[in-house]
Amino acid sequence: MNKQKILIVDDDNNIAELISLYLTKECYETMIVGDGEAALEAVPAFEPNLILLDLMLPGIDGYTVCREVRSKTTTPIIMLSAKGEIFDKVLGLEMGADDYMQKPFDSKELVARVKAVLRRYKPAAAAPQPETPGDRTVEYPGLTVSLSNYSVIYNGKSVDMPPKELELLFFLASSPGQVFTREQLLNQIWGYDYTGDTRTVDVHIKRIREKIKDTPDWRIDTVWGVGYKFLVTGK
């Protein structure tokens, strides 16, 4: 069985080596690069399953690297930063990151988050299973969301979505009309005791809405002060 590969992008070699040690013990294959330009070169060459990306890099910063990587691939990205402000977290998520960890972090938490993100992403990389889709696919006029092969078809065209966006859309669309709080969505989609801000959900909803627009048949509704629901209006 091939090891899953993790690209570590950090200009602090001591931290990078420590992270590599933790992950190697968990049987991951790692590669370390120290700047943004090297990271952009390493992604197509190394083909990582996940990227640990520091924000404060010499030359091309982490935000730019994240945006460039996300424009070409859905490889999951966990941002690492000494900055703990909500603005920085939200900006990172808006750029396309899947998770955000503030330095210094606990090694066990880092490994847990890596495993959680890779678990969510694994179905996207796996070959489609021969089983019938069943409740792993939801369909509405102009929209099909499948967890069997992690695909979104909108108005006949495939839409690229990182795993968490797709899972959030699928979860809402699977229970039309039901209101979910931000806390419920965090718990359901992130799949572990997520320590982030509930604004994470708002950021992901915003990104979903940018990719698929409301129709006369359905839409994603904001329930002010509570959360969100997938509203079917065409029936």
Secondary structure, DSSP 8 states (H G I E B T S, - for coil): ----EEEEE-S-HHHHHHHHHHHHHTT-EEEEE-SHHHHHHHHHHH--SEEEEES--SSS-HHHHHHHHHTT----EEEEES---HHHHHHHHHTT-SEEEESS--HHHHHHHHHHHHHHHHHHHS---SS--GGGEEEETTEEEETTTTEEEETTEE----HHHHHHHHHHHHSTT--EEHHHHHHHHH-S---S-THHHHHHHHHHHHHS---SSEEEEEETTTEEEEEE---
